[in-house]
Amino acid sequence: MSEFCPVLWPEEPTPENVKACKECGLYKHGSRMVWGEGNPDAPILILLDNPGLRENREGNPFVCGTRQTLQKAANHAGLAMHDLYVTFILKRKPVRAYDKKIARTICMNHLEQQLQVKQPTFIFCLGNVAVQSFFRDRDADVKSLRGALHHVHGYQIATAYHPLAVRRRPNLWKLFLEDWQYLANCYYNRKNIETE
């Protein structure tokens, strides 16, 4: 396994027809829309709650803690950037209070648009917000769903804790790695079957 070093993954441009979307109200927060990053044609789509911090106070791009933790775990599991595409339930980072239920419901329309185009082999939901939004079940949680593949809306879904939760609670790191390894095994097993 190569030495790990977090890097900025290239962003996929936001489609022109949604760039000025104002339906959920998050445009008022002043954060730009982020469609996704990594390989737009990747077989594994990673779903997070929102884009998080992308630039430091001076406006320079940097790899935030969420992306560092995500990339480190992916590397540990033997997955590379070309295997992965990261996107979000909310396409803008909220910076103050907002109506979470309405925003997530509206923003799921953007995700559905992405999925119709991308048709990923696997979706990896990180954190309860991503899980509850994608499963459309406010009682769904990572703790009870992790360690298995779930078939939801025609997609194969795996789940894991949110990278920020892992950073705040280091005891979750082992479980986080297990879930990444589980996903990688599912991916490579499928790949091997397809090449036989």
C-alpha positions as CSV (number, residue, x, y, z in Angstrom):
1,M,0.0,0.0,0.0
2,S,1.4,3.4,-1.0
3,E,2.1,6.1,1.6
4,F,-1.0,8.1,2.2
5,C,-1.1,11.8,1.5
6,P,-4.5,13.7,1.3
7,V,-5.0,15.6,-1.9
8,L,-7.5,18.0,-3.4
9,W,-9.8,16.0,-5.7
10,P,-11.0,17.8,-8.8
11,E,-14.5,19.2,-8.6
12,E,-17.1,18.4,-11.2
13,P,-18.7,21.6,-12.5
14,T,-22.2,22.2,-11.4
15,P,-24.6,21.9,-14.3
16,E,-25.7,25.3,-15.7
17,N,-29.4,24.6,-15.3
18,V,-29.1,24.2,-11.5
19,K,-26.2,26.6,-10.6
20,A,-28.6,29.4,-9.7
21,C,-31.1,27.2,-7.8
22,K,-32.8,29.1,-5.0
23,E,-35.5,26.6,-4.1
24,C,-34.2,25.4,-0.7
25,G,-33.0,28.8,0.5
26,L,-29.4,27.9,1.1
27,Y,-28.2,30.4,-1.5
28,K,-28.9,33.0,1.1
29,H,-26.1,31.6,3.2
30,G,-23.6,32.8,0.6
31,S,-21.9,29.4,0.0
32,R,-21.3,28.3,-3.5
33,M,-22.9,25.2,-5.0
34,V,-20.7,22.1,-5.1
35,W,-21.9,19.4,-7.4
36,G,-19.3,16.8,-6.5
37,E,-15.6,15.8,-6.6
38,G,-13.4,12.9,-7.6
39,N,-14.0,10.8,-10.7
40,P,-17.5,11.7,-12.2
41,D,-17.6,8.3,-13.8
42,A,-16.6,6.3,-10.8
43,P,-18.4,3.1,-9.9
44,I,-18.6,4.1,-6.2
45,L,-20.6,7.2,-5.2
46,I,-19.9,8.5,-1.7
47,L,-22.8,10.5,-0.2
48,L,-22.2,13.0,2.5
49,D,-24.6,15.6,4.1
50,N,-23.0,18.8,2.7
51,P,-19.8,20.0,1.1
52,G,-18.1,21.3,4.3
53,L,-15.3,23.8,4.3
54,R,-13.4,24.0,1.0
55,E,-11.3,27.2,1.4
56,N,-9.4,28.5,4.4
57,R,-9.8,32.1,5.7
58,E,-7.4,33.4,3.0
59,G,-9.6,31.8,0.3
60,N,-7.1,29.1,-0.5
61,P,-8.4,25.6,-1.2
62,F,-7.5,23.0,1.3
63,V,-8.3,19.4,2.2
64,C,-10.7,19.6,5.2
65,G,-10.8,17.0,8.0
66,T,-13.7,15.2,6.5
67,R,-11.9,14.6,3.2
68,Q,-8.6,13.7,4.9
69,T,-10.4,11.0,7.0
70,L,-12.4,9.8,4.0
71,Q,-9.3,9.6,1.7
72,K,-7.2,7.9,4.4
73,A,-9.8,5.1,4.9
74,A,-10.3,4.7,1.2
75,N,-6.6,4.3,0.7
76,H,-6.4,1.8,3.6
77,A,-9.1,-0.3,1.9
78,G,-7.2,-0.3,-1.4
79,L,-9.5,2.1,-3.2
80,A,-8.2,4.9,-5.4
81,M,-9.6,8.3,-6.5
82,H,-10.6,6.9,-9.9
83,D,-12.9,4.4,-8.0
84,L,-14.7,7.2,-6.1
85,Y,-17.0,10.2,-6.6
86,V,-18.1,12.3,-3.7
87,T,-21.4,14.2,-3.7
88,F,-23.8,15.6,-1.1
89,I,-27.4,15.8,-0.1
90,L,-27.2,19.6,0.2
91,K,-25.1,21.1,-2.6
92,R,-24.3,24.2,-0.5
93,K,-22.7,24.4,2.9
94,P,-25.2,25.8,5.5
95,V,-23.7,28.5,7.7
96,R,-26.7,29.2,9.9
97,A,-30.0,27.8,10.9
98,Y,-32.3,26.6,8.1
99,D,-35.3,24.3,7.6
100,K,-33.5,21.0,7.4
101,K,-36.5,18.9,6.3
102,I,-37.5,21.2,3.5
103,A,-33.9,21.8,2.3
104,R,-33.1,18.0,2.3
105,T,-36.3,17.1,0.5
106,I,-35.7,19.7,-2.2
107,C,-32.0,19.0,-2.6
108,M,-32.7,15.2,-3.1
109,N,-34.0,16.2,-6.5
110,H,-30.5,17.2,-7.5
111,L,-29.1,13.9,-6.2
112,E,-31.7,12.0,-8.2
113,Q,-30.6,13.9,-11.3
114,Q,-27.0,13.0,-10.7
115,L,-27.9,9.3,-10.1
116,Q,-29.8,9.1,-13.4
117,V,-26.7,10.3,-15.2
118,K,-24.1,8.4,-13.2
119,Q,-25.7,5.1,-12.5
120,P,-23.1,4.1,-9.9
121,T,-22.5,0.4,-9.0
122,F,-22.5,1.2,-5.3
123,I,-23.6,4.1,-3.1
124,F,-21.8,4.6,0.2
125,C,-23.8,6.7,2.6
126,L,-21.7,8.3,5.3
127,G,-23.5,9.5,8.4
128,N,-27.1,9.5,9.5
129,V,-28.2,12.5,7.5
130,A,-27.1,10.9,4.3
131,V,-28.7,7.5,5.3
132,Q,-32.0,9.0,6.4
133,S,-32.2,11.3,3.4
134,F,-31.4,8.5,0.9
135,F,-33.5,5.8,2.5
136,R,-36.3,8.4,3.1
137,D,-36.6,7.1,6.6
138,R,-36.0,9.4,9.5
139,D,-35.5,6.4,11.8
140,A,-32.7,4.8,9.7
141,D,-29.3,4.9,11.3
142,V,-25.8,3.9,10.5
143,K,-25.3,1.8,13.6
144,S,-28.1,-0.7,12.7
145,L,-27.4,-0.7,8.9
146,R,-23.6,-0.9,8.7
147,G,-21.9,-4.1,7.6
148,A,-24.4,-5.1,5.0
149,L,-25.5,-4.2,1.5
150,H,-29.0,-2.8,1.2
151,H,-31.0,-2.5,-2.0
152,V,-32.7,0.9,-2.0
153,H,-34.4,2.7,-5.0
154,G,-32.6,0.3,-7.3
155,Y,-29.1,0.9,-5.9
156,Q,-26.8,-1.2,-3.8
157,I,-26.1,0.8,-0.6
158,A,-23.5,0.4,2.1
159,T,-23.3,2.7,5.1
160,A,-20.6,4.0,7.6
161,Y,-20.2,6.7,10.2
162,H,-19.6,10.3,9.0
163,P,-15.8,11.1,8.9
164,L,-16.3,14.0,11.3
165,A,-17.9,11.6,13.8
166,V,-14.8,9.4,13.4
167,R,-12.5,12.3,14.0
168,R,-14.4,13.4,17.1
169,R,-14.7,9.8,18.5
170,P,-11.4,7.9,17.6
171,N,-12.9,4.7,18.9
172,L,-15.1,4.7,15.7
173,W,-12.0,4.5,13.4
174,K,-11.8,0.7,13.6
175,L,-15.5,0.4,12.6
176,F,-15.0,3.0,9.9
177,L,-12.1,1.0,8.4
178,E,-14.2,-2.2,8.6
179,D,-17.0,-0.5,6.6
180,W,-14.6,0.8,3.9
181,Q,-13.0,-2.6,3.6
182,Y,-16.5,-4.2,3.3
183,L,-17.3,-1.9,0.5
184,A,-14.0,-2.5,-1.2
185,N,-14.5,-6.2,-1.0
186,C,-18.0,-5.9,-2.5
187,Y,-16.6,-3.8,-5.3
188,Y,-13.7,-6.0,-6.1
189,N,-15.8,-9.2,-5.9
190,R,-18.2,-7.7,-8.4
191,K,-15.4,-6.5,-10.6
192,N,-13.9,-10.0,-10.7
193,I,-17.2,-11.6,-11.6
194,E,-17.7,-9.1,-14.4
195,T,-14.2,-9.9,-15.9
196,E,-14.6,-13.7,-15.7
